[in-house]
């Protein structure tokens, strides 16, 4: 897996100060994407054990509230495989920090109905994610007033609560 960038003090992609990992590779190609260079799976740098160590270290301070995965597309299968060891380690090392993930895929139709049955990594990855912002960015639904999303079709889903209840539970900003 390649990655485009790591922001160690990000306040734009989830609540509080976060560490954000922008993975490379996306097949959605949303019109007016804010990060089109990350569509290429070979863009950026190779994600290595040293990269993982750097992220774990960035997450250490108490003022860092968690990790955010975005890109590119974290839920592309090759990216899930690359991210799974990291999110498991983050969950074990920092159980009180949250993990957010931004995806262009639909949580029910794409992730739960297609990916979970097909790829073992998907269920394991979901078990570590607290909040998933789903849905492709749609320029015709762009709304700069939304918290942590770009267009009104996107949802901010509480993953663990949604999985337990079998229905979508939405995160609301405080």
N, C-alpha and C positions, 0 to 999 in steps of 0.2 A: 504494500500500500504506500502511496505517496501522499504528502500533505503540502498544502500551499503556504500555511502560516500558523503560528501559535501566538496568540495574544495573551500575555500573562496578567494583564490588568484590564479586563474588558467589562464595560458597564452597559453595553448595548444589546447583549444576547442572553438575557435572563436577569433575574433579580440579584442585586448586590454586585460586588466585584467578583469577577469570575475568570477562570482560565478557559480560553476558547481555542479549539483545534479545528482548523479548516482543512478537511480532507480533499484530495483530488479525485475527480471522476464523477460525472453526472450524465445521465442519459435523458433528462427532462428537457434541457435547453429552453427554459422559460424565456419568453419575450421580455427584454429589458432586465434580465438577470443582473444583480449587482456584482456578481463574481464570475463572469463567463470564462475567464482563463482556467477556472477549476473544473470545467467540463472534461478536460483532457486527463485521463487516468495517469498519464506519465508526467504531468505538470508538477513542478516544485521539487521537493526533496524526499528521499526515501525515509519512511518511518522505521526507526531502529530501536534497539534496546536503550540506546543513549537518549533518544527522543523521549521514550517513555519515562526514563529516569528524570529528565528535565521537567516533564509535566508533573510528575509526582512531587518534585521539589517546589515547583511553582504553586502547587496546591497547599503547601504546608502552613503558611501563615493563617492565623485565626480570622483575619479580615476577608480572606478569600472564601466565598460562599459555595463554590462548586465548579464543575466542569461543564462546558457546553461543546457539543459536537455539531458541526455544520460543514458547509463546503461550498462546492461540490455536493455530493450526496452520501451521507453516512450509511444509508440503508442499502446502497448497492452491495451485492453479495460479497464482492472482493473486499470492500471496505468494512463490512460487518466482521469478516474474518480477521482483518487487521486490528479492528477496534476492540474486539471481545476481550483479549488479555488485558488491555489497558483499563477498560471499565470494571472488570472484575477486581483488578488491583486497587483502583480508586475506591470502589465500594468497600473492600476489606480494610484498606489503610485509613480511609476517611469516611466512616459510616454516617457522620452527621452532615456531610456536604452533599449537595444535590447534583444530579446529572441531568442535564437538559440535552435534547437532540432535536435538530431541525431537519425535516424531510419533506420532499415534494410528493411522497407517496401518501395515499389515503390510509389511515390507520386500520379501518375495518376491511375494506375491499382488497387492498394490496398487501398490507403487512399481516393482518390476522388470517385472512382467508387464503392467501397465496404463499407468502413467504414462510410463515410459521410451519405449515405442513411440509414445505419443500426443503427448508434449510434449518438444520439444528441450531445454528448460530443465532437465528432471529429470536427464538424464544429465550435463549440465554441472555442475549443483549437486552431484550425488553425487561427481563427480571432485574436489571441493574439501572434502568432509566426511570427517573421520577416524572419528568415532563417531556412530552413529545409535541412539537409544533408541526402539524401535518398539512399537506396540500401544496400544490404547485403555486408559485407566485403568479398572480394574474394581473397584468397591467391595468385591465379594465376595472378591477376591484381594488386598485391601490388605495391605501388609506394611511396617511402618515400619523394619524391620531391613535392607531392601535398600539397596544403594549406588546413589544417583542414579536411582531409579525408585520408583513408588508402589505397583505391584501385581505379583504374581509372574508374570503372563502376559507382562509386558514383557521385551524382550531388549535387551542393550547390545552392539551389533554393530560390529565393526571393518570399516568399509565397504570400504576399499581392499583389504584381505586377502581379504574375502569375494568381491569382484568378481573378483580374480585367480584364486582357487581354484574359483569357481563353487559355493561352499557357504558356509553361515553360519559365521563365525569370531567368537567372543564375546570381548569385553573383560572382563578380570577385575581387580577392585581389588587394589592392591598391599598 
